[in-house]
Amino acid sequence: MAISSLGIGSGIDIGSLVSQLVAAQIQPQAVRLDRKEAGIQARLSGFSALKGALSSFNSSLSNLQSVANFETKKATTSDSDILTVSSSTSALSGNYDVTTTQLASAHKLATDPTLGNAQFTATTDMLTTGTLTFKFGVTDYVKGTDTYNSFTQNAEKASKDVIITDPSLQGIRDAVNNADIGVSSSIVFDGSHYRLAFVADTGAGSSLEITISDDDSNNTDASGLSLLAFNSSATHLEQTGAAQDSIASVNGITVTSEKTSFTNVIEGVTLNILKTGSASVSIDSDKASVNSAITSFVSSYNSLINTINELSSYDADTGQSGVLNGDGILRSIDTQIKRLLGDSVTGIDGPFSILADIGISRDPSDGSMKINQTKLDSAIDDNLDNIVTLFAAYGKVNDPLVSFDTSTADTNIGEYSVNITQLSTQGNLLGSSAANLTISAGVNDSLDLMVDGLSASITLTAGTYTAASLLAELQAKINGASEYSISNVAVKVSESGGIFTLTSNRYGSASNVEITGGNGKTDLIGAIPTKTDGLDVTGTIGGTTAVGSGQYLTGVGDSSGLKLLIEGTTTGDRGVVNFTRGFADQLDSLLSTMLGTENIFDSVDKSLNDSVDRINDQRNILDARAESIQKRLLAQFTAMDSLVSRLQTTGSYLTQQLANISKISTNNN
């Protein structure tokens, strides 16, 4: 007779009994594997915490690595309603009295509704197609009498052409705005008519001259696109606002600016004028930022040390230890960082060479740092220039016209002499004869140029010029060429005896100027101009020939990567550069190795995760073994249960038969 459920025959809960027997054999090994994995996971968490603490500490070094952060100046004003002030690293400490008497304003022009053709009743009213040419300069215009006396072009501001294909008021407005030429356009409804308005940048030198190339073939009549003319030949726009400069005095010296700000009137300082009046300005080193950066560095270091102490801890009373107690990697990291910060900066030239010199000491009880704020404040106040060498990679130069720019990881600490054999120059083109001052359209008005290896073509405005006005027109048109303006390529045009010289703004061997063609070439620079390409600076750093590029000289060999800006006019001996690597720079190099590609943490993580994988493999083997044991025990108990069931059946049968025998005997009696 088959058994439909375990234990039916014997009455024993075989399923539970087998599970307990299997567990009794398997559980000790499972517990051992769980305990082993828990230990590995704890170590993984410990290394993750250590890596995070190292990364946070490394982030705190950035402000101390940057030389510029030590050179930042803080500018304040006594009255922020009159002016605000900002400064750069080149600013010099000092106090200044500033009085503003006039604020810059922009030249404003608008269509004149007194002209019948300019009485627009909708923004869709049409003019004609053509080209608007905007020039910038100084306009002598008397509004009351509408007298246009003269216009002097500003050579520093490039002239711009705007092609008009949609001749509606709104189409012209959008074309000017989209051209991004330093002129904004809008449409204003004055209650009777729509008026197209133009506003230039602020400043007397940014007044507008607008000339027209009208597709109706008449560029000066009060009709079509010519309604927008504002020049000596046609003045159809109304001047609604005259251009003027800002005027102020700084410590009694009168200064002007085309904007409502003054830049580099005080070296490295920008004064933003809000209204007329007087205020005092103070420039000083941003000592608070340096103090904050050093404080943040100490705080981040202490956070790292706290993490290391927790991971490596051991409590003798409880027997509890940190998850990385005794770990060699943790010990090595801790030792390397503490040893580095305990040493002095090699080769430093100044009063500070160890952290204790500026008030930072180490607590021997737990290895953390503490700050003597009074000593740190004194060091920052009195020797801020020397604190930079304590933290950053820095080259201290004793020639004021030789500046440290950058270094690389390959730059060795040391003292390097600088010797210049050739100064950097700018490429130029010198005309061979005086320029023809009469420019005629289609005759001598076009030029093809090559500046710093970049080609462009320009067309000069026809007219009769003076040498100064043609110079301004030429420079403005060249620098206004889109090929040059988008690439920050520009020239400076100068004149002597009517002969023009075009000089690239760039320094070095990539600096060059050439007029390659155009019908105006000979008339402007003569038949045989002299082209001189720029030269790179050449010289040695530490006695080894360095690499010159423009005004920059970069060392090789021991000084590899040491980049210096060479200015001035003197060749020969240019002093000494003392290059050192401060604590922040050294720590960054150390931590970059610890945290960079193929770092020790990646290796440890892989090793520990491989161990977890092996434990999982062992669990799978243990599960298979448990299943095998369970099958064997179930088979044995099932056989036993079947036997017991059969015995019980036989016993019941015998009991029944004995009872029947008893009944038969009774009946016979």
Secondary structure, DSSP 8 states (H G I E B T S, - for coil): ---SSTTTTT---HHHHHHHHHHHHHHHHHHHHHHHHHHHHHHHHHHHHHHHHHHHHHHTTHHHH-HHHHH-EEEEES-TTTEEEEE-TT---EEEEEEEEE--BEEEEEE-TTSGGG-B-STT-B---EEEEEEEEEEEEETTTTEEEEEEE-TTS--EEEEESS-BHHHHHHHHHHHTSSEEEEEEE-SS-EEEEEEEEESGGGEEEEEEEETTS-SSSSSGGGGG-BSSS-B-EEEEE--B-EEEEETTEEEEESSSEEESSSTTEEEEE-SSEEEEEEEEE-HHHHHHHHHHHHHHHHHHHHHHHHHT-B-TTT--B-TTTT-HHHHHHHHHHHHHHHS--TT--SS--SGGGGTEEE-TTT--EEE-HHHHHHHHHHHHHHHHHHHSEEEEESSTTEEEEE--TT--SEEEEEEEEE-----EEE-SS---SEE-TTTS-EEEEEETTEEEEEE---EE--HHHHHHHHHHHHHHSHHHHTTT--EEEEEETTEEEEEES--STT--EEEEE-TTHHHHH-SS-EEE-----EEEETTEE-EEETTEEE--GGGTT-EEEE-SS--EEEEEEEEEE-HHHHHHHHHHHHHSTT-HHHHHHHHHHHHHHHHHHHHHHHHHHHHHHHHHHHHHHHHHHHHHHHHHHHHHHHHHHHHHHHHHHHHH-
